[in-house]
Amino acid sequence: MARGQQKLQSQQKNLKKAADKKKGQAADQKTAAMAALVHTCPVCRTQMPDPKTFKQHFESKHPKSPMPPELVDVQA
């Protein structure tokens, strides 16, 4: 039990380091995911990562609405 106090301090320090690392990592993943969603549907404001997915979404969810000009040439 000679190292009891040091052991507790070390455990607390390691827990704090792990929590800080985990907190920072989650924010990085969120920002990266949000940066990947670059196309926004003008009808429902849903965000999609690429034009192919955007066109598929638009054709299935909004068949009566006119196709946006940026989706006319996209191959789905």
PDB file of N, CA, C and O in Angstrom:
ATOM      1  N   MET A   1       0.811  -1.198   0.000  1.00  0.00           N
ATOM      2  CA  MET A   1       0.000   0.000   0.000  1.00  0.00           C
ATOM      3  C   MET A   1       0.851   1.257   0.000  1.00  0.00           C
ATOM      4  O   MET A   1       0.335   2.357   0.200  1.00  0.00           O
ATOM      5  N   ALA A   2       2.128   1.106  -0.219  1.00  0.00           N
ATOM      6  CA  ALA A   2       2.990   2.274  -0.207  1.00  0.00           C
ATOM      7  C   ALA A   2       2.699   3.174  -1.409  1.00  0.00           C
ATOM      8  O   ALA A   2       2.898   4.387  -1.329  1.00  0.00           O
ATOM      9  N   ARG A   3       2.234   2.604  -2.514  1.00  0.00           N
ATOM     10  CA  ARG A   3       1.975   3.403  -3.711  1.00  0.00           C
ATOM     11  C   ARG A   3       0.489   3.661  -3.900  1.00  0.00           C
ATOM     12  O   ARG A   3       0.072   3.981  -5.013  1.00  0.00           O
ATOM     13  N   GLY A   4      -0.299   3.539  -2.893  1.00  0.00           N
ATOM     14  CA  GLY A   4      -1.746   3.707  -2.995  1.00  0.00           C
ATOM     15  C   GLY A   4      -2.158   5.073  -3.509  1.00  0.00           C
ATOM     16  O   GLY A   4      -2.982   5.178  -4.417  1.00  0.00           O
ATOM     17  N   GLN A   5      -1.588   6.116  -2.931  1.00  0.00           N
ATOM     18  CA  GLN A   5      -1.940   7.487  -3.347  1.00  0.00           C
ATOM     19  C   GLN A   5      -1.489   7.755  -4.785  1.00  0.00           C
ATOM     20  O   GLN A   5      -2.231   8.346  -5.570  1.00  0.00           O
ATOM     21  N   GLN A   6      -0.280   7.324  -5.127  1.00  0.00           N
ATOM     22  CA  GLN A   6       0.231   7.530  -6.484  1.00  0.00           C
ATOM     23  C   GLN A   6      -0.616   6.768  -7.505  1.00  0.00           C
ATOM     24  O   GLN A   6      -0.874   7.254  -8.607  1.00  0.00           O
ATOM     25  N   LYS A   7      -1.041   5.570  -7.117  1.00  0.00           N
ATOM     26  CA  LYS A   7      -1.867   4.752  -8.003  1.00  0.00           C
ATOM     27  C   LYS A   7      -3.193   5.458  -8.295  1.00  0.00           C
ATOM     28  O   LYS A   7      -3.627   5.505  -9.446  1.00  0.00           O
ATOM     29  N   LEU A   8      -3.828   6.000  -7.279  1.00  0.00           N
ATOM     30  CA  LEU A   8      -5.097   6.707  -7.464  1.00  0.00           C
ATOM     31  C   LEU A   8      -4.914   7.941  -8.351  1.00  0.00           C
ATOM     32  O   LEU A   8      -5.727   8.205  -9.236  1.00  0.00           O
ATOM     33  N   GLN A   9      -3.836   8.692  -8.102  1.00  0.00           N
ATOM     34  CA  GLN A   9      -3.582   9.881  -8.916  1.00  0.00           C
ATOM     35  C   GLN A   9      -3.342   9.501 -10.381  1.00  0.00           C
ATOM     36  O   GLN A   9      -3.830  10.166 -11.295  1.00  0.00           O
ATOM     37  N   SER A  10      -2.598   8.442 -10.582  1.00  0.00           N
ATOM     38  CA  SER A  10      -2.302   7.991 -11.942  1.00  0.00           C
ATOM     39  C   SER A  10      -3.576   7.542 -12.657  1.00  0.00           C
ATOM     40  O   SER A  10      -3.765   7.845 -13.835  1.00  0.00           O
ATOM     41  N   GLN A  11      -4.442   6.830 -11.956  1.00  0.00           N
ATOM     42  CA  GLN A  11      -5.701   6.376 -12.549  1.00  0.00           C
ATOM     43  C   GLN A  11      -6.583   7.561 -12.928  1.00  0.00           C
ATOM     44  O   GLN A  11      -7.179   7.576 -14.005  1.00  0.00           O
ATOM     45  N   GLN A  12      -6.663   8.543 -12.052  1.00  0.00           N
ATOM     46  CA  GLN A  12      -7.475   9.725 -12.334  1.00  0.00           C
ATOM     47  C   GLN A  12      -6.930  10.498 -13.535  1.00  0.00           C
ATOM     48  O   GLN A  12      -7.686  10.965 -14.387  1.00  0.00           O
ATOM     49  N   LYS A  13      -5.611  10.623 -13.585  1.00  0.00           N
ATOM     50  CA  LYS A  13      -4.977  11.330 -14.693  1.00  0.00           C
ATOM     51  C   LYS A  13      -5.239  10.601 -16.013  1.00  0.00           C
ATOM     52  O   LYS A  13      -5.530  11.242 -17.023  1.00  0.00           O
ATOM     53  N   ASN A  14      -5.139   9.279 -16.014  1.00  0.00           N
ATOM     54  CA  ASN A  14      -5.381   8.493 -17.229  1.00  0.00           C
ATOM     55  C   ASN A  14      -6.844   8.550 -17.661  1.00  0.00           C
ATOM     56  O   ASN A  14      -7.132   8.581 -18.857  1.00  0.00           O
ATOM     57  N   LEU A  15      -7.767   8.564 -16.709  1.00  0.00           N
ATOM     58  CA  LEU A  15      -9.181   8.695 -17.041  1.00  0.00           C
ATOM     59  C   LEU A  15      -9.462  10.046 -17.693  1.00  0.00           C
ATOM     60  O   LEU A  15     -10.223  10.134 -18.656  1.00  0.00           O
ATOM     61  N   LYS A  16      -8.848  11.086 -17.167  1.00  0.00           N
ATOM     62  CA  LYS A  16      -9.045  12.423 -17.725  1.00  0.00           C
ATOM     63  C   LYS A  16      -8.476  12.498 -19.140  1.00  0.00           C
ATOM     64  O   LYS A  16      -9.100  13.080 -20.028  1.00  0.00           O
ATOM     65  N   LYS A  17      -7.295  11.914 -19.354  1.00  0.00           N
ATOM     66  CA  LYS A  17      -6.688  11.902 -20.685  1.00  0.00           C
ATOM     67  C   LYS A  17      -7.580  11.149 -21.675  1.00  0.00           C
ATOM     68  O   LYS A  17      -7.786  11.611 -22.798  1.00  0.00           O
ATOM     69  N   ALA A  18      -8.103  10.005 -21.269  1.00  0.00           N
ATOM     70  CA  ALA A  18      -8.953   9.206 -22.146  1.00  0.00           C
ATOM     71  C   ALA A  18     -10.245   9.942 -22.483  1.00  0.00           C
ATOM     72  O   ALA A  18     -10.711   9.885 -23.621  1.00  0.00           O
ATOM     73  N   ALA A  19     -10.826  10.628 -21.507  1.00  0.00           N
ATOM     74  CA  ALA A  19     -12.060  11.379 -21.741  1.00  0.00           C
ATOM     75  C   ALA A  19     -11.809  12.538 -22.704  1.00  0.00           C
ATOM     76  O   ALA A  19     -12.623  12.789 -23.593  1.00  0.00           O
ATOM     77  N   ASP A  20     -10.703  13.240 -22.539  1.00  0.00           N
ATOM     78  CA  ASP A  20     -10.375  14.347 -23.438  1.00  0.00           C
ATOM     79  C   ASP A  20     -10.138  13.845 -24.857  1.00  0.00           C
ATOM     80  O   ASP A  20     -10.572  14.472 -25.824  1.00  0.00           O
ATOM     81  N   LYS A  21      -9.459  12.729 -24.978  1.00  0.00           N
ATOM     82  CA  LYS A  21      -9.176  12.169 -26.295  1.00  0.00           C
ATOM     83  C   LYS A  21     -10.472  11.727 -26.971  1.00  0.00           C
ATOM     84  O   LYS A  21     -10.672  11.979 -28.159  1.00  0.00           O
ATOM     85  N   LYS A  22     -11.335  11.081 -26.230  1.00  0.00           N
ATOM     86  CA  LYS A  22     -12.599  10.607 -26.780  1.00  0.00           C
ATOM     87  C   LYS A  22     -13.488  11.785 -27.179  1.00  0.00           C
ATOM     88  O   LYS A  22     -14.145  11.743 -28.219  1.00  0.00           O
ATOM     89  N   LYS A  23     -13.509  12.815 -26.369  1.00  0.00           N
ATOM     90  CA  LYS A  23     -14.325  13.995 -26.647  1.00  0.00           C
ATOM     91  C   LYS A  23     -13.854  14.681 -27.930  1.00  0.00           C
ATOM     92  O   LYS A  23     -14.678  15.052 -28.766  1.00  0.00           O
ATOM     93  N   GLY A  24     -12.583  14.850 -28.090  1.00  0.00           N
ATOM     94  CA  GLY A  24     -12.031  15.485 -29.279  1.00  0.00           C
ATOM     95  C   GLY A  24     -12.229  14.657 -30.523  1.00  0.00           C
ATOM     96  O   GLY A  24     -12.461  15.206 -31.600  1.00  0.00           O
ATOM     97  N   GLN A  25     -12.142  13.358 -30.400  1.00  0.00           N
ATOM     98  CA  GLN A  25     -12.290  12.462 -31.543  1.00  0.00           C
ATOM     99  C   GLN A  25     -13.720  12.486 -32.067  1.00  0.00           C
ATOM    100  O   GLN A  25     -13.921  12.478 -33.282  1.00  0.00           O
ATOM    101  N   ALA A  26     -14.706  12.514 -31.200  1.00  0.00           N
ATOM    102  CA  ALA A  26     -16.104  12.531 -31.620  1.00  0.00           C
ATOM    103  C   ALA A  26     -16.400  13.806 -32.397  1.00  0.00           C
ATOM    104  O   ALA A  26     -17.123  13.765 -33.393  1.00  0.00           O
ATOM    105  N   ALA A  27     -15.870  14.903 -31.973  1.00  0.00           N
ATOM    106  CA  ALA A  27     -16.101  16.168 -32.670  1.00  0.00           C
ATOM    107  C   ALA A  27     -15.476  16.123 -34.062  1.00  0.00           C
ATOM    108  O   ALA A  27     -16.064  16.637 -35.015  1.00  0.00           O
ATOM    109  N   ASP A  28     -14.297  15.518 -34.196  1.00  0.00           N
ATOM    110  CA  ASP A  28     -13.650  15.421 -35.492  1.00  0.00           C
ATOM    111  C   ASP A  28     -14.471  14.568 -36.449  1.00  0.00           C
ATOM    112  O   ASP A  28     -14.601  14.906 -37.626  1.00  0.00           O
ATOM    113  N   GLN A  29     -15.021  13.477 -35.960  1.00  0.00           N
ATOM    114  CA  GLN A  29     -15.835  12.607 -36.806  1.00  0.00           C
ATOM    115  C   GLN A  29     -17.112  13.314 -37.238  1.00  0.00           C
ATOM    116  O   GLN A  29     -17.547  13.174 -38.382  1.00  0.00           O
ATOM    117  N   LYS A  30     -17.703  14.060 -36.342  1.00  0.00           N
ATOM    118  CA  LYS A  30     -18.927  14.795 -36.680  1.00  0.00           C
ATOM    119  C   LYS A  30     -18.661  15.839 -37.749  1.00  0.00           C
ATOM    120  O   LYS A  30     -19.428  15.960 -38.704  1.00  0.00           O
ATOM    121  N   THR A  31     -17.588  16.590 -37.599  1.00  0.00           N
ATOM    122  CA  THR A  31     -17.294  17.633 -38.580  1.00  0.00           C
ATOM    123  C   THR A  31     -16.945  17.023 -39.928  1.00  0.00           C
ATOM    124  O   THR A  31     -17.309  17.573 -40.968  1.00  0.00           O
ATOM    125  N   ALA A  32     -16.247  15.898 -39.924  1.00  0.00           N
ATOM    126  CA  ALA A  32     -15.913  15.230 -41.182  1.00  0.00           C
ATOM    127  C   ALA A  32     -17.171  14.709 -41.864  1.00  0.00           C
ATOM    128  O   ALA A  32     -17.297  14.803 -43.085  1.00  0.00           O
ATOM    129  N   ALA A  33     -18.091  14.168 -41.096  1.00  0.00           N
ATOM    130  CA  ALA A  33     -19.341  13.663 -41.665  1.00  0.00           C
ATOM    131  C   ALA A  33     -20.178  14.804 -42.235  1.00  0.00           C
ATOM    132  O   ALA A  33     -20.775  14.664 -43.303  1.00  0.00           O
ATOM    133  N   MET A  34     -20.223  15.927 -41.531  1.00  0.00           N
ATOM    134  CA  MET A  34     -20.994  17.065 -42.018  1.00  0.00           C
ATOM    135  C   MET A  34     -20.348  17.676 -43.268  1.00  0.00           C
ATOM    136  O   MET A  34     -21.055  18.169 -44.147  1.00  0.00           O
ATOM    137  N   ALA A  35     -19.034  17.649 -43.352  1.00  0.00           N
ATOM    138  CA  ALA A  35     -18.345  18.189 -44.515  1.00  0.00           C
ATOM    139  C   ALA A  35     -18.588  17.325 -45.744  1.00  0.00           C
ATOM    140  O   ALA A  35     -18.539  17.821 -46.870  1.00  0.00           O
ATOM    141  N   ALA A  36     -18.848  16.033 -45.541  1.00  0.00           N
ATOM    142  CA  ALA A  36     -19.084  15.127 -46.662  1.00  0.00           C
ATOM    143  C   ALA A  36     -20.471  15.316 -47.271  1.00  0.00           C
ATOM    144  O   ALA A  36     -20.684  14.947 -48.425  1.00  0.00           O
ATOM    145  N   LEU A  37     -21.409  15.878 -46.529  1.00  0.00           N
ATOM    146  CA  LEU A  37     -22.767  16.072 -47.032  1.00  0.00           C
ATOM    147  C   LEU A  37     -22.837  17.416 -47.761  1.00  0.00           C
ATOM    148  O   LEU A  37     -23.142  18.446 -47.160  1.00  0.00           O
ATOM    149  N   VAL A  38     -22.550  17.389 -49.061  1.00  0.00           N
ATOM    150  CA  VAL A  38     -22.415  18.639 -49.798  1.00  0.00           C
ATOM    151  C   VAL A  38     -23.643  18.995 -50.637  1.00  0.00           C
ATOM    152  O   VAL A  38     -23.814  20.163 -50.988  1.00  0.00           O
ATOM    153  N   HIS A  39     -24.497  18.034 -50.968  1.00  0.00           N
ATOM    154  CA  HIS A  39     -25.675  18.309 -51.802  1.00  0.00           C
ATOM    155  C   HIS A  39     -26.912  18.373 -50.926  1.00  0.00           C
ATOM    156  O   HIS A  39     -27.142  17.486 -50.104  1.00  0.00           O
ATOM    157  N   THR A  40     -27.707  19.417 -51.098  1.00  0.00           N
ATOM    158  CA  THR A  40     -28.915  19.604 -50.300  1.00  0.00           C
ATOM    159  C   THR A  40     -30.130  19.610 -51.209  1.00  0.00           C
ATOM    160  O   THR A  40     -30.160  20.336 -52.202  1.00  0.00           O
ATOM    161  N   CYS A  41     -31.122  18.815 -50.880  1.00  0.00           N
ATOM    162  CA  CYS A  41     -32.361  18.752 -51.647  1.00  0.00           C
ATOM    163  C   CYS A  41     -33.132  20.060 -51.443  1.00  0.00           C
ATOM    164  O   CYS A  41     -33.365  20.470 -50.306  1.00  0.00           O
ATOM    165  N   PRO A  42     -33.530  20.716 -52.541  1.00  0.00           N
ATOM    166  CA  PRO A  42     -34.248  21.987 -52.391  1.00  0.00           C
ATOM    167  C   PRO A  42     -35.675  21.823 -51.865  1.00  0.00           C
ATOM    168  O   PRO A  42     -36.265  22.786 -51.375  1.00  0.00           O
ATOM    169  N   VAL A  43     -36.230  20.626 -51.960  1.00  0.00           N
ATOM    170  CA  VAL A  43     -37.602  20.399 -51.520  1.00  0.00           C
ATOM    171  C   VAL A  43     -37.664  20.104 -50.024  1.00  0.00           C
ATOM    172  O   VAL A  43     -38.400  20.762 -49.289  1.00  0.00           O
ATOM    173  N   CYS A  44     -36.886  19.109 -49.572  1.00  0.00           N
ATOM    174  CA  CYS A  44     -36.984  18.681 -48.171  1.00  0.00           C
ATOM    175  C   CYS A  44     -35.760  19.033 -47.328  1.00  0.00           C
ATOM    176  O   CYS A  44     -35.733  18.749 -46.131  1.00  0.00           O
ATOM    177  N   ARG A  45     -34.752  19.644 -47.937  1.00  0.00           N
ATOM    178  CA  ARG A  45     -33.527  20.077 -47.246  1.00  0.00           C
ATOM    179  C   ARG A  45     -32.710  18.911 -46.661  1.00  0.00           C
ATOM    180  O   ARG A  45     -31.939  19.106 -45.722  1.00  0.00           O
ATOM    181  N   THR A  46     -32.878  17.714 -47.210  1.00  0.00           N
ATOM    182  CA  THR A  46     -32.062  16.574 -46.795  1.00  0.00           C
ATOM    183  C   THR A  46     -30.697  16.704 -47.458  1.00  0.00           C
ATOM    184  O   THR A  46     -30.603  17.117 -48.614  1.00  0.00           O
ATOM    185  N   GLN A  47     -29.639  16.353 -46.731  1.00  0.00           N
ATOM    186  CA  GLN A  47     -28.285  16.464 -47.274  1.00  0.00           C
ATOM    187  C   GLN A  47     -27.788  15.093 -47.724  1.00  0.00           C
ATOM    188  O   GLN A  47     -28.017  14.085 -47.056  1.00  0.00           O
ATOM    189  N   MET A  48     -27.097  15.073 -48.875  1.00  0.00           N
ATOM    190  CA  MET A  48     -26.561  13.845 -49.435  1.00  0.00           C
ATOM    191  C   MET A  48     -25.098  14.023 -49.815  1.00  0.00           C
ATOM    192  O   MET A  48     -24.666  15.138 -50.108  1.00  0.00           O
ATOM    193  N   PRO A  49     -24.323  12.926 -49.812  1.00  0.00           N
ATOM    194  CA  PRO A  49     -22.883  13.050 -50.052  1.00  0.00           C
ATOM    195  C   PRO A  49     -22.479  13.201 -51.518  1.00  0.00           C
ATOM    196  O   PRO A  49     -21.455  13.823 -51.802  1.00  0.00           O
ATOM    197  N   ASP A  50     -23.255  12.649 -52.459  1.00  0.00           N
ATOM    198  CA  ASP A  50     -22.836  12.728 -53.858  1.00  0.00           C
ATOM    199  C   ASP A  50     -24.033  12.927 -54.785  1.00  0.00           C
ATOM    200  O   ASP A  50     -25.172  12.705 -54.374  1.00  0.00           O
ATOM    201  N   PRO A  51     -23.791  13.345 -56.035  1.00  0.00           N
ATOM    202  CA  PRO A  51     -24.902  13.638 -56.947  1.00  0.00           C
ATOM    203  C   PRO A  51     -25.724  12.407 -57.324  1.00  0.00           C
ATOM    204  O   PRO A  51     -26.925  12.523 -57.571  1.00  0.00           O
ATOM    205  N   LYS A  52     -25.099  11.238 -57.372  1.00  0.00           N
ATOM    206  CA  LYS A  52     -25.835  10.025 -57.729  1.00  0.00           C
ATOM    207  C   LYS A  52     -26.906   9.724 -56.679  1.00  0.00           C
ATOM    208  O   LYS A  52     -28.055   9.446 -57.021  1.00  0.00           O
ATOM    209  N   THR A  53     -26.531   9.781 -55.421  1.00  0.00           N
ATOM    210  CA  THR A  53     -27.477   9.563 -54.332  1.00  0.00           C
ATOM    211  C   THR A  53     -28.547  10.650 -54.332  1.00  0.00           C
ATOM    212  O   THR A  53     -29.722  10.379 -54.082  1.00  0.00           O
ATOM    213  N   PHE A  54     -28.137  11.864 -54.611  1.00  0.00           N
ATOM    214  CA  PHE A  54     -29.064  12.993 -54.651  1.00  0.00           C
ATOM    215  C   PHE A  54     -30.126  12.765 -55.732  1.00  0.00           C
ATOM    216  O   PHE A  54     -31.312  12.997 -55.496  1.00  0.00           O
ATOM    217  N   LYS A  55     -29.701  12.309 -56.920  1.00  0.00           N
ATOM    218  CA  LYS A  55     -30.661  12.076 -58.002  1.00  0.00           C
ATOM    219  C   LYS A  55     -31.605  10.939 -57.656  1.00  0.00           C
ATOM    220  O   LYS A  55     -32.805  11.036 -57.909  1.00  0.00           O
ATOM    221  N   GLN A  56     -31.078   9.853 -57.077  1.00  0.00           N
ATOM    222  CA  GLN A  56     -31.932   8.736 -56.670  1.00  0.00           C
ATOM    223  C   GLN A  56     -32.950   9.195 -55.637  1.00  0.00           C
ATOM    224  O   GLN A  56     -34.123   8.830 -55.711  1.00  0.00           O
ATOM    225  N   HIS A  57     -32.509   9.982 -54.691  1.00  0.00           N
ATOM    226  CA  HIS A  57     -33.412  10.521 -53.669  1.00  0.00           C
ATOM    227  C   HIS A  57     -34.502  11.367 -54.318  1.00  0.00           C
ATOM    228  O   HIS A  57     -35.683  11.223 -54.000  1.00  0.00           O
ATOM    229  N   PHE A  58     -34.100  12.247 -55.225  1.00  0.00           N
ATOM    230  CA  PHE A  58     -35.050  13.169 -55.828  1.00  0.00           C
ATOM    231  C   PHE A  58     -36.089  12.417 -56.658  1.00  0.00           C
ATOM    232  O   PHE A  58     -37.275  12.746 -56.618  1.00  0.00           O
ATOM    233  N   GLU A  59     -35.642  11.397 -57.417  1.00  0.00           N
ATOM    234  CA  GLU A  59     -36.569  10.615 -58.245  1.00  0.00           C
ATOM    235  C   GLU A  59     -37.542   9.809 -57.404  1.00  0.00           C
ATOM    236  O   GLU A  59     -38.700   9.647 -57.788  1.00  0.00           O
ATOM    237  N   SER A  60     -37.093   9.302 -56.267  1.00  0.00           N
ATOM    238  CA  SER A  60     -37.982   8.465 -55.455  1.00  0.00           C
ATOM    239  C   SER A  60     -38.873   9.265 -54.511  1.00  0.00           C
ATOM    240  O   SER A  60     -40.026   8.893 -54.295  1.00  0.00           O
ATOM    241  N   LYS A  61     -38.364  10.351 -53.950  1.00  0.00           N
ATOM    242  CA  LYS A  61     -39.118  11.110 -52.942  1.00  0.00           C
ATOM    243  C   LYS A  61     -39.938  12.259 -53.523  1.00  0.00           C
ATOM    244  O   LYS A  61     -40.964  12.639 -52.957  1.00  0.00           O
ATOM    245  N   HIS A  62     -39.490  12.813 -54.649  1.00  0.00           N
ATOM    246  CA  HIS A  62     -40.168  13.984 -55.216  1.00  0.00           C
ATOM    247  C   HIS A  62     -40.423  13.782 -56.714  1.00  0.00           C
ATOM    248  O   HIS A  62     -39.922  14.564 -57.523  1.00  0.00           O
ATOM    249  N   PRO A  63     -41.181  12.764 -57.104  1.00  0.00           N
ATOM    250  CA  PRO A  63     -41.356  12.484 -58.541  1.00  0.00           C
ATOM    251  C   PRO A  63     -42.134  13.571 -59.290  1.00  0.00           C
ATOM    252  O   PRO A  63     -41.949  13.730 -60.496  1.00  0.00           O
ATOM    253  N   LYS A  64     -42.996  14.316 -58.603  1.00  0.00           N
ATOM    254  CA  LYS A  64     -43.806  15.333 -59.274  1.00  0.00           C
ATOM    255  C   LYS A  64     -43.084  16.675 -59.411  1.00  0.00           C
ATOM    256  O   LYS A  64     -43.477  17.512 -60.223  1.00  0.00           O
ATOM    257  N   SER A  65     -42.050  16.877 -58.633  1.00  0.00           N
ATOM    258  CA  SER A  65     -41.309  18.141 -58.682  1.00  0.00           C
ATOM    259  C   SER A  65     -40.363  18.148 -59.881  1.00  0.00           C
ATOM    260  O   SER A  65     -39.863  17.095 -60.276  1.00  0.00           O
ATOM    261  N   PRO A  66     -40.113  19.307 -60.456  1.00  0.00           N
ATOM    262  CA  PRO A  66     -39.157  19.364 -61.577  1.00  0.00           C
ATOM    263  C   PRO A  66     -37.729  19.088 -61.089  1.00  0.00           C
ATOM    264  O   PRO A  66     -37.334  19.498 -59.997  1.00  0.00           O
ATOM    265  N   MET A  67     -36.979  18.389 -61.922  1.00  0.00           N
ATOM    266  CA  MET A  67     -35.597  18.009 -61.599  1.00  0.00           C
ATOM    267  C   MET A  67     -34.709  19.262 -61.566  1.00  0.00           C
ATOM    268  O   MET A  67     -34.750  20.069 -62.495  1.00  0.00           O
ATOM    269  N   PRO A  68     -33.913  19.429 -60.512  1.00  0.00           N
ATOM    270  CA  PRO A  68     -32.983  20.570 -60.471  1.00  0.00           C
ATOM    271  C   PRO A  68     -31.977  20.474 -61.626  1.00  0.00           C
ATOM    272  O   PRO A  68     -31.609  19.371 -62.030  1.00  0.00           O
ATOM    273  N   PRO A  69     -31.535  21.603 -62.153  1.00  0.00           N
ATOM    274  CA  PRO A  69     -30.637  21.586 -63.315  1.00  0.00           C
ATOM    275  C   PRO A  69     -29.310  20.869 -63.065  1.00  0.00           C
ATOM    276  O   PRO A  69     -28.723  20.330 -64.003  1.00  0.00           O
ATOM    277  N   GLU A  70     -28.828  20.851 -61.828  1.00  0.00           N
ATOM    278  CA  GLU A  70     -27.551  20.180 -61.564  1.00  0.00           C
ATOM    279  C   GLU A  70     -27.660  18.663 -61.610  1.00  0.00           C
ATOM    280  O   GLU A  70     -26.638  17.976 -61.618  1.00  0.00           O
ATOM    281  N   LEU A  71     -28.897  18.117 -61.640  1.00  0.00           N
ATOM    282  CA  LEU A  71     -29.075  16.661 -61.669  1.00  0.00           C
ATOM    283  C   LEU A  71     -29.430  16.127 -63.043  1.00  0.00           C
ATOM    284  O   LEU A  71     -29.537  14.912 -63.211  1.00  0.00           O
ATOM    285  N   VAL A  72     -29.615  16.978 -64.017  1.00  0.00           N
ATOM    286  CA  VAL A  72     -30.077  16.526 -65.332  1.00  0.00           C
ATOM    287  C   VAL A  72     -29.075  15.588 -65.982  1.00  0.00           C
ATOM    288  O   VAL A  72     -29.483  14.570 -66.541  1.00  0.00           O
ATOM    289  N   ASP A  73     -27.772  15.887 -65.935  1.00  0.00           N
ATOM    290  CA  ASP A  73     -26.777  15.053 -66.624  1.00  0.00           C
ATOM    291  C   ASP A  73     -26.235  13.921 -65.772  1.00  0.00           C
ATOM    292  O   ASP A  73     -25.430  13.136 -66.274  1.00  0.00           O
ATOM    293  N   VAL A  74     -26.628  13.790 -64.516  1.00  0.00           N
ATOM    294  CA  VAL A  74     -26.059  12.768 -63.622  1.00  0.00           C
ATOM    295  C   VAL A  74     -26.624  11.403 -63.978  1.00  0.00           C
ATOM    296  O   VAL A  74     -27.830  11.241 -64.164  1.00  0.00           O
ATOM    297  N   GLN A  75     -25.721  10.416 -64.069  1.00  0.00           N
ATOM    298  CA  GLN A  75     -26.132   9.030 -64.322  1.00  0.00           C
ATOM    299  C   GLN A  75     -26.417   8.345 -62.997  1.00  0.00           C
ATOM    300  O   GLN A  75     -25.544   8.257 -62.134  1.00  0.00           O
ATOM    301  N   ALA A  76     -27.644   7.860 -62.838  1.00  0.00           N
ATOM    302  CA  ALA A  76     -28.020   7.214 -61.573  1.00  0.00           C
ATOM    303  C   ALA A  76     -27.809   5.725 -61.628  1.00  0.00           C
ATOM    304  O   ALA A  76     -28.074   5.027 -60.649  1.00  0.00           O
TER     305      ALA A  76
END
